Amino acid sequence: MNKFILRLVFCVVSLLFCTASFAQDNSGTEDVMRSNGKIYVVVAVCLTILIGLFFYVFSLDRKISRLEKNKD
């Protein structure tokens, strides 16, 4: 399962770099949110969601591995 986690992390990082390379010109929304300080709230919420998802997948993987070991 460590290979699975490694592949998952690699895919997420690859997707992040891919989306950054296809970024469009600033439409003004980012500047308004940055000037108001709300962009940091958006980034914090996104990071919290991603960290929560990674923690959930990691704990689920550990539980499944434990169940597979106890089954044998």
The first five atom37 places (N, CA, C, CB, O) and aatype in JSON, in Angstrom:
{
  "aatype": [12, 2, 11, 13, 9, 10, 1, 10, 19, 13, 4, 19, 19, 15, 10, 10, 13, 4, 16, 0, 15, 13, 0, 5, 3, 2, 15, 7, 16, 6, 3, 19, 12, 1, 15, 2, 7, 11, 9, 18, 19, 19, 19, 0, 19, 4, 10, 16, 9, 10, 9, 7, 10, 13, 13, 18, 19, 13, 15, 10, 3, 1, 11, 9, 15, 1, 10, 6, 11, 2, 11, 3],
  "atom_mask": [
    [1, 1, 1, 1, 1],
    [1, 1, 1, 1, 1],
    [1, 1, 1, 1, 1],
    [1, 1, 1, 1, 1],
    [1, 1, 1, 1, 1],
    [1, 1, 1, 1, 1],
    [1, 1, 1, 1, 1],
    [1, 1, 1, 1, 1],
    [1, 1, 1, 1, 1],
    [1, 1, 1, 1, 1],
    [1, 1, 1, 1, 1],
    [1, 1, 1, 1, 1],
    [1, 1, 1, 1, 1],
    [1, 1, 1, 1, 1],
    [1, 1, 1, 1, 1],
    [1, 1, 1, 1, 1],
    [1, 1, 1, 1, 1],
    [1, 1, 1, 1, 1],
    [1, 1, 1, 1, 1],
    [1, 1, 1, 1, 1],
    [1, 1, 1, 1, 1],
    [1, 1, 1, 1, 1],
    [1, 1, 1, 1, 1],
    [1, 1, 1, 1, 1],
    [1, 1, 1, 1, 1],
    [1, 1, 1, 1, 1],
    [1, 1, 1, 1, 1],
    [1, 1, 1, 0, 1],
    [1, 1, 1, 1, 1],
    [1, 1, 1, 1, 1],
    [1, 1, 1, 1, 1],
    [1, 1, 1, 1, 1],
    [1, 1, 1, 1, 1],
    [1, 1, 1, 1, 1],
    [1, 1, 1, 1, 1],
    [1, 1, 1, 1, 1],
    [1, 1, 1, 0, 1],
    [1, 1, 1, 1, 1],
    [1, 1, 1, 1, 1],
    [1, 1, 1, 1, 1],
    [1, 1, 1, 1, 1],
    [1, 1, 1, 1, 1],
    [1, 1, 1, 1, 1],
    [1, 1, 1, 1, 1],
    [1, 1, 1, 1, 1],
    [1, 1, 1, 1, 1],
    [1, 1, 1, 1, 1],
    [1, 1, 1, 1, 1],
    [1, 1, 1, 1, 1],
    [1, 1, 1, 1, 1],
    [1, 1, 1, 1, 1],
    [1, 1, 1, 0, 1],
    [1, 1, 1, 1, 1],
    [1, 1, 1, 1, 1],
    [1, 1, 1, 1, 1],
    [1, 1, 1, 1, 1],
    [1, 1, 1, 1, 1],
    [1, 1, 1, 1, 1],
    [1, 1, 1, 1, 1],
    [1, 1, 1, 1, 1],
    [1, 1, 1, 1, 1],
    [1, 1, 1, 1, 1],
    [1, 1, 1, 1, 1],
    [1, 1, 1, 1, 1],
    [1, 1, 1, 1, 1],
    [1, 1, 1, 1, 1],
    [1, 1, 1, 1, 1],
    [1, 1, 1, 1, 1],
    [1, 1, 1, 1, 1],
    [1, 1, 1, 1, 1],
    [1, 1, 1, 1, 1],
    [1, 1, 1, 1, 1]
  ],
  "atom_positions": [
    [[0.81, -1.19, 0.0], [0.0, 0.0, 0.0], [0.85, 1.26, 0.0], [-0.92, 0.0, 1.18], [0.35, 2.33, -0.34]],
    [[2.13, 1.16, 0.38], [2.98, 2.33, 0.34], [3.18, 2.8, -1.09], [4.33, 2.02, 0.99], [3.31, 4.0, -1.34]],
    [[3.21, 1.86, -2.04], [3.33, 2.23, -3.44], [2.1, 3.01, -3.88], [3.52, 0.97, -4.31], [2.21, 3.95, -4.67]],
    [[0.94, 2.62, -3.37], [-0.3, 3.31, -3.71], [-0.26, 4.74, -3.21], [-1.5, 2.57, -3.12], [-0.64, 5.66, -3.94]],
    [[0.17, 4.94, -1.99], [0.24, 6.29, -1.43], [1.26, 7.13, -2.19], [0.61, 6.24, 0.07], [1.02, 8.3, -2.48]],
    [[2.38, 6.53, -2.52], [3.41, 7.24, -3.28], [2.89, 7.65, -4.66], [4.66, 6.38, -3.43], [3.14, 8.77, -5.11]],
    [[2.18, 6.75, -5.31], [1.61, 7.07, -6.62], [0.54, 8.15, -6.51], [1.01, 5.83, -7.27], [0.45, 9.02, -7.37]],
    [[-0.26, 8.1, -5.46], [-1.3, 9.09, -5.24], [-0.69, 10.48, -5.03], [-2.16, 8.71, -4.04], [-1.16, 11.46, -5.6]],
    [[0.35, 10.55, -4.23], [1.03, 11.82, -3.99], [1.65, 12.33, -5.28], [2.11, 11.68, -2.89], [1.56, 13.52, -5.59]],
    [[2.27, 11.45, -6.04], [2.88, 11.84, -7.3], [1.83, 12.38, -8.27], [3.62, 10.66, -7.93], [2.07, 13.37, -8.96]],
    [[0.68, 11.74, -8.34], [-0.39, 12.21, -9.24], [-0.91, 13.57, -8.83], [-1.54, 11.21, -9.26], [-1.15, 14.43, -9.68]],
    [[-1.09, 13.78, -7.53], [-1.59, 15.07, -7.05], [-0.58, 16.18, -7.36], [-1.88, 15.01, -5.53], [-0.96, 17.26, -7.82]],
    [[0.69, 15.92, -7.1], [1.71, 16.92, -7.38], [1.78, 17.2, -8.88], [3.09, 16.46, -6.86], [1.93, 18.35, -9.3]],
    [[1.69, 16.16, -9.68], [1.71, 16.35, -11.13], [0.53, 17.18, -11.61], [1.72, 15.0, -11.85], [0.68, 18.05, -12.48]],
    [[-0.64, 16.93, -11.05], [-1.83, 17.71, -11.43], [-1.69, 19.16, -11.01], [-3.08, 17.1, -10.81], [-2.13, 20.06, -11.73]],
    [[-1.1, 19.41, -9.86], [-0.9, 20.79, -9.41], [0.03, 21.54, -10.34], [-0.35, 20.81, -7.99], [-0.23, 22.69, -10.68]],
    [[1.12, 20.89, -10.77], [2.04, 21.54, -11.69], [1.39, 21.73, -13.06], [3.32, 20.72, -11.83], [1.63, 22.73, -13.74]],
    [[0.56, 20.77, -13.45], [-0.1, 20.86, -14.75], [-1.08, 22.03, -14.78], [-0.84, 19.56, -15.08], [-1.13, 22.78, -15.75]],
    [[-1.85, 22.19, -13.72], [-2.82, 23.29, -13.69], [-2.12, 24.63, -13.6], [-3.78, 23.13, -12.52], [-2.63, 25.63, -14.13]],
    [[-0.97, 24.68, -12.95], [-0.23, 25.94, -12.86], [0.31, 26.34, -14.23], [0.91, 25.82, -11.85], [0.42, 27.53, -14.52]],
    [[0.65, 25.37, -15.05], [1.19, 25.7, -16.36], [0.12, 26.18, -17.33], [1.9, 24.51, -16.93], [0.45, 26.84, -18.31]],
    [[-1.14, 25.86, -17.08], [-2.23, 26.3, -17.94], [-2.99, 27.49, -17.35], [-3.18, 25.15, -18.18], [-4.13, 27.76, -17.73]],
    [[-2.35, 28.2, -16.42], [-3.02, 29.32, -15.77], [-3.29, 30.42, -16.79], [-2.16, 29.87, -14.61], [-2.51, 30.64, -17.72]],
    [[-4.41, 31.11, -16.6], [-4.79, 32.18, -17.5], [-4.34, 33.51, -16.92], [-6.3, 32.17, -17.75], [-3.87, 33.59, -15.78]],
    [[-4.49, 34.56, -17.71], [-4.15, 35.9, -17.26], [-5.05, 36.29, -16.1], [-4.27, 36.91, -18.41], [-6.16, 35.77, -15.94]],
    [[-4.56, 37.23, -15.3], [-5.35, 37.7, -14.17], [-6.6, 38.41, -14.68], [-4.52, 38.65, -13.27], [-6.51, 39.29, -15.54]],
    [[-7.73, 38.04, -14.15], [-8.99, 38.66, -14.57], [-9.4, 39.76, -13.59], [-10.09, 37.62, -14.68], [-10.42, 40.41, -13.81]],
    [[-8.63, 39.97, -12.54], [-8.95, 41.0, -11.58], [-9.52, 40.45, -10.29], [0.0, 0.0, 0.0], [-9.41, 41.09, -9.25]],
    [[-10.13, 39.29, -10.34], [-10.72, 38.7, -9.14], [-9.65, 38.39, -8.11], [-11.5, 37.43, -9.5], [-9.85, 38.61, -6.91]],
    [[-8.52, 37.88, -8.56], [-7.44, 37.55, -7.64], [-6.9, 38.79, -6.97], [-6.33, 36.82, -8.37], [-6.58, 38.76, -5.78]],
    [[-6.78, 39.89, -7.72], [-6.26, 41.13, -7.14], [-7.19, 41.67, -6.07], [-6.04, 42.17, -8.22], [-6.74, 42.15, -5.03]],
    [[-8.5, 41.61, -6.32], [-9.47, 42.1, -5.34], [-9.42, 41.25, -4.09], [-10.89, 42.1, -5.92], [-9.42, 41.78, -2.98]],
    [[-9.37, 39.93, -4.25], [-9.34, 39.04, -3.09], [-8.03, 39.19, -2.33], [-9.54, 37.57, -3.52], [-8.01, 39.13, -1.1]],
    [[-6.93, 39.39, -3.06], [-5.63, 39.56, -2.41], [-5.59, 40.87, -1.64], [-4.5, 39.5, -3.45], [-5.03, 40.92, -0.54]],
    [[-6.16, 41.93, -2.2], [-6.14, 43.22, -1.51], [-7.01, 43.2, -0.27], [-6.59, 44.33, -2.46], [-6.71, 43.89, 0.7]],
    [[-8.08, 42.43, -0.28], [-8.95, 42.32, 0.89], [-8.44, 41.29, 1.9], [-10.35, 41.95, 0.46], [-8.93, 41.24, 3.03]],
    [[-7.46, 40.49, 1.51], [-6.93, 39.47, 2.39], [-7.75, 38.19, 2.39], [0.0, 0.0, 0.0], [-7.5, 37.3, 3.19]],
    [[-8.73, 38.1, 1.51], [-9.59, 36.91, 1.49], [-8.96, 35.74, 0.75], [-10.92, 37.25, 0.85], [-9.38, 34.6, 0.92]],
    [[-7.95, 36.01, -0.05], [-7.29, 34.93, -0.78], [-6.65, 33.96, 0.2], [-6.24, 35.5, -1.76], [-6.58, 32.76, -0.07]],
    [[-6.17, 34.48, 1.32], [-5.55, 33.62, 2.32], [-6.58, 32.71, 2.98], [-4.84, 34.46, 3.38], [-6.26, 31.58, 3.36]],
    [[-7.79, 33.18, 3.11], [-8.86, 32.35, 3.66], [-9.18, 31.21, 2.69], [-10.14, 33.19, 3.94], [-9.38, 30.07, 3.1]],
    [[-9.22, 31.53, 1.41], [-9.51, 30.51, 0.39], [-8.4, 29.46, 0.38], [-9.65, 31.16, -1.03], [-8.68, 28.26, 0.34]],
    [[-7.15, 29.92, 0.43], [-6.03, 28.98, 0.44], [-6.06, 28.13, 1.7], [-4.69, 29.74, 0.35], [-5.81, 26.92, 1.63]],
    [[-6.37, 28.72, 2.84], [-6.42, 27.97, 4.09], [-7.53, 26.91, 4.06], [-6.64, 28.92, 5.27], [-7.33, 25.79, 4.53]],
    [[-8.68, 27.25, 3.51], [-9.77, 26.29, 3.42], [-9.4, 25.14, 2.48], [-11.07, 26.97, 2.93], [-9.66, 23.98, 2.8]],
    [[-8.81, 25.46, 1.34], [-8.4, 24.42, 0.39], [-7.36, 23.49, 1.01], [-7.83, 25.05, -0.89], [-7.45, 22.27, 0.87]],
    [[-6.38, 24.06, 1.69], [-5.36, 23.23, 2.34], [-5.95, 22.37, 3.45], [-4.25, 24.1, 2.91], [-5.56, 21.22, 3.61]],
    [[-6.89, 22.92, 4.2], [-7.54, 22.14, 5.26], [-8.29, 20.95, 4.68], [-8.49, 23.02, 6.07], [-8.24, 19.85, 5.21]],
    [[-9.0, 21.18, 3.58], [-9.73, 20.09, 2.94], [-8.78, 19.04, 2.41], [-10.61, 20.64, 1.79], [-9.01, 17.84, 2.59]],
    [[-7.69, 19.46, 1.75], [-6.73, 18.49, 1.21], [-6.05, 17.7, 2.32], [-5.68, 19.21, 0.36], [-5.88, 16.48, 2.21]],
    [[-5.66, 18.38, 3.38], [-5.01, 17.67, 4.49], [-5.98, 16.68, 5.12], [-4.5, 18.67, 5.56], [-5.59, 15.57, 5.48]],
    [[-7.24, 17.08, 5.26], [-8.25, 16.17, 5.79], [-8.44, 14.95, 4.92], [0.0, 0.0, 0.0], [-8.57, 13.83, 5.42]],
    [[-8.47, 15.15, 3.6], [-8.62, 14.02, 2.69], [-7.42, 13.09, 2.75], [-8.81, 14.52, 1.26], [-7.58, 11.87, 2.77]],
    [[-6.21, 13.65, 2.78], [-5.01, 12.81, 2.88], [-5.0, 12.04, 4.2], [-3.74, 13.66, 2.75], [-4.65, 10.86, 4.22]],
    [[-5.37, 12.69, 5.3], [-5.43, 12.01, 6.58], [-6.45, 10.88, 6.55], [-5.76, 13.0, 7.7], [-6.19, 9.79, 7.07]],
    [[-7.61, 11.12, 5.94], [-8.64, 10.1, 5.85], [-8.16, 8.89, 5.04], [-9.92, 10.68, 5.23], [-8.36, 7.75, 5.44]],
    [[-7.53, 9.16, 3.9], [-7.05, 8.06, 3.05], [-5.95, 7.29, 3.78], [-6.51, 8.61, 1.69], [-5.92, 6.06, 3.73]],
    [[-5.07, 8.0, 4.45], [-3.99, 7.33, 5.18], [-4.54, 6.45, 6.3], [-3.01, 8.36, 5.74], [-4.11, 5.31, 6.46]],
    [[-5.49, 6.99, 7.08], [-6.05, 6.19, 8.17], [-6.86, 5.01, 7.64], [-6.92, 7.06, 9.08], [-6.84, 3.93, 8.23]],
    [[-7.57, 5.21, 6.54], [-8.32, 4.12, 5.93], [-7.38, 3.03, 5.43], [-9.18, 4.64, 4.78], [-7.68, 1.84, 5.56]],
    [[-6.25, 3.42, 4.86], [-5.27, 2.46, 4.39], [-4.71, 1.65, 5.56], [-4.13, 3.17, 3.65], [-4.52, 0.44, 5.45]],
    [[-4.44, 2.32, 6.67], [-3.93, 1.61, 7.85], [-4.96, 0.62, 8.38], [-3.54, 2.6, 8.95], [-4.6, -0.49, 8.76]],
    [[-6.23, 1.02, 8.42], [-7.28, 0.13, 8.92], [-7.44, -1.09, 8.01], [-8.62, 0.88, 9.04], [-7.57, -2.21, 8.49]],
    [[-7.42, -0.85, 6.71], [-7.55, -1.97, 5.76], [-6.36, -2.9, 5.87], [-7.68, -1.44, 4.31], [-6.53, -4.12, 5.84]],
    [[-5.16, -2.36, 6.0], [-3.97, -3.21, 6.16], [-4.05, -4.04, 7.42], [-2.7, -2.35, 6.18], [-3.68, -5.21, 7.43]],
    [[-4.54, -3.43, 8.49], [-4.69, -4.16, 9.76], [-5.71, -5.29, 9.62], [-5.11, -3.2, 10.89], [-5.49, -6.39, 10.12]],
    [[-6.81, -5.01, 8.94], [-7.83, -6.05, 8.72], [-7.29, -7.18, 7.85], [-9.08, -5.44, 8.08], [-7.58, -8.35, 8.1]],
    [[-6.52, -6.84, 6.82], [-5.95, -7.87, 5.95], [-4.96, -8.74, 6.72], [-5.26, -7.24, 4.72], [-4.89, -9.95, 6.51]],
    [[-4.18, -8.11, 7.6], [-3.21, -8.87, 8.38], [-3.92, -9.8, 9.37], [-2.26, -7.92, 9.12], [-3.49, -10.93, 9.56]],
    [[-4.99, -9.33, 9.99], [-5.72, -10.15, 10.94], [-6.5, -11.27, 10.27], [-6.66, -9.29, 11.75], [-6.77, -12.29, 10.89]],
    [[-6.85, -11.09, 9.02], [-7.6, -12.11, 8.28], [-6.73, -13.34, 8.04], [-8.11, -11.54, 6.93], [-7.23, -14.47, 8.12]],
    [[-5.46, -13.13, 7.76], [-4.56, -14.27, 7.46], [-4.12, -15.0, 8.66], [-3.36, -13.81, 6.74], [-3.37, -15.96, 8.56]]
  ]
}
